[in-house]
Amino acid sequence: MLKKTFSLIFSLPKIIFGLMFCTALLFIGIGVYKGGSALDRLFTENAKLKKAISNLTDAGKIGYAKVISQKLDAKGKIISTELKFIETSRDNELDKVLEKIYTVDGDIVHFDALIVKFGDKVVMDGQKKSLYLWRRIYGDNTAPSAGFLIEEPNKEPQRYRELLTELPLKQRELFWTNIWDLANDPQKLQRYDIDAIFGNVTYVKLKKGLLYIFRITPTGQVYPEVIPDF
């Protein structure tokens, strides 16, 4: 009897720990469930989000780049390019929302964007819409993962700062935090009527004296238009 009593006493901490562990898992599960439900409601039931997505504009200028200077080696080969990258407002092509200067190796520069294509169910007017998130800039001999960041992941891009103004702050944060990660979840993409989330890398050989204007089509293709700098 005494032996059984001692055995029970020494077993109590394990039992208590087990109960605490199970309780913790329960609360974590509830938190995940609530988070997932909030995301589901945002994409499938929120009329304000659908209205905002419907207001996305069609093809237009989304920014431009120009060469500031280029360094040459002894043989006259370009070894680095200093460039200015500018992102413009959705409503006013002359309004700058982002302006950064980068120095990349060589003269062939890659501009990397993440494209989000919405289906006709989530858009109120039934027309497919797309938005983009600038990711990185890097040279031809640089690994994409080593490129320079343009937009900060999981943050609201400056170009879309007015897009979700009718939504509460928490819902805006929920949207921008998750939109970067949905590409790897086909089931959620289908449930939220997002046709695709994919990368679009445009690369150009930059020359001084030219202006490289970036445009996006309703299907989510980003392409550069080259004109003389003015």
Summary of the structure (lengths in Angstrom):
residues: 230
radius of gyration: 24.8
end to end distance: 96.1
largest distance: 96.1
contacts: 636
relative contact order: 0.17
helix: 33%
strand: 37%
